[in-house]
């Protein structure tokens, strides 16, 4: 029997008891005859519920691993799914200690060959890198997708000291997710007792996150950039240009060196074998070769892969839906900091190749963007290739200071992180700045290529913010997000600056505008340099996700409305997953999200955000529902947060709690 067609068994639920007595629930895909012929295992540790939340993607991958002779062990974090207890936060010491204990448990099983890999996307991508830094002996390799090396600057909380609206969105999501009931089909009559324990004791994550507005020890914990040397095992780090986590693969190879391989595609926040936009990647083949090399010792040459493989976007246009992005694959055997092509702004506002003229006379321009500039930014964290992606940038450029080149005589291709330098001043102690690189197509359509934001009090670092001195010029350097992009012949490169990027970035308590010396403005674009072109192998199965029984379809709505009489802009999102039944378990689930942000474009203190989640679970005569609401508002001195959770057993309300708190604004 070959390793590619080994039969296997799915263990729907395996209880794993931790040393403290907590029982965690695992779903295991076990190659047959593993007791006699032990196998390596891949472990994934998440709070997203193996029974329903991640079952489609689990069922797209772990059967393929098992058929290749690799066990899959998918475990719910405490307080999630059918696991005992209550979650205590993101990537906590307890969570990581539990992960190390689980790895040891796996390695000790009679079916295990003693070698464990850890894998995941997002939460699971984060914690596999964090666990690798703790060096549990049996952990031999990790695959991390859509993750971060720096929890403060490259996650959904803060970005260079700016407050991301995704922080409220994600706190609301986790409040809803963790409020859901365990499945009585697994836990039996204990389900109600377990559910009430969660409802009564689960934290509202936003309180903790807002209590750490600087990059302090809370964020350094779990940020592998604090000590890259702690990771001694191979890591395959994957990201997508359409996702917020696009910086991590290159940062990982820069920090981990030869231990890391980076893969960057055109994708949103999904696994590469079913992500959009296409083209996809043969994740299963890549992963199995990776696991066979590092968990079995198979000499298959995986370690000789180029250090960086990336898809170069070739002028995609904004669209209602981007199913396929034009482009091509390149590889760089060894990654190093790229050389830069530099641009400056002349006195007429044109973007020209070259460096700013030293000691040139100042040419100051005042910029104060409407506070609703940014509605074409899309989501920071993208799950679908639709209006979640950045739209036509002409909408936001109208409220920005924009400089652009003449039409290019020849194409220019870049890979890496752009940066800008400039001198500016403000009439107040606080202000934000956003910079965007835009591809202006010959017909005027404008595609966002990269962006960066900075809370100017964080200009010298995120640990000890220093307010601006009003009207005193300061020199700023801002690194933008990584990109892989080709500007075609006849296209223009545009640099757009704004003082607002709402609702992605929440405004500071004052809105002074900025005085920018355009004579000082420099843009450095990372040149692709030496590379090889290659064809990425595509997935064998173009539609790998399982099909569940549809009882109600999914829907998505996203809109921006401007009330001209009230001078208010509203950004509204409505997501309905639809009602789907798992054919194997009979469990039907549905989640509805309704989120609204509003602002008066002239008043930063008018900003509000509300996110409401309704989660339904049902089987036969059993049905439960939770309704979770999270709200954020502000004053000049405080963030104001409110939350509530309602729970229903059938039609009967069995639980209600509310939460309200003011948290001091710390230089933002």
Buried (B, 14 or more C-beta within 10 A) or exposed (E): EEBEEBEBEBEBBBEBEBEEEBBBBBBBBBBBBBEEEBBBBBBBBBBBBBBBBBBBBBBBBBBBBBBBBBBBBBBBBBBBBBBBBBBBBBBBEBBBBBBBBBBBBBBEBEBBBBBBBBBBBBBBBBBBBBBBBBEBEBBBBBBBBBBBBBBBBBBBBBBBBBBBBBBBBBBBBBBBBBBBBBBBBBBEEBBBEBBBBBBEEBBBBBBBBBBBBBBBEBBBBBBBBBEBEEBEBBBBBBBBBBBBBBBBBBBBBBBBEEBBBBBBBBBBBBBBBBBBBBBBBBBBBBBBBBBBBBBBEBEEEBEEBBBBBBBBBBBBBBBEEBEEBBBBBBBBEEBEEBEBBBBBBBEEEEBEEEEBEEEBEEBBBEBBBBBBBBBBBBBBBBBBBBBBBBBBBBBBBBBBBBBBBEEBEEEBBBBBBBBBBBBBBBBBBBBBBBBBBBBBBEEEBBBBBBBBBBBBBBBEEBEEBBEBEEEEBBEBEBBBBBBBBBBBEEBBBBBBBBBBBBBBBBBBBBBBBBBBBBBBBBBBBBBBBEBEEEEBEBBEEEEBEBEBEEEEEEEBEBEBEEEEEEEBBBBBBBBBBBBBBBEEBEBBBBBBBBBBBBBBBEEBBBBBBBBBBBBBBBBEEBBBBBBBBBBBBBEEEBBBBBBBBBBBBEEEEBBEBEBEBBBEBBBB
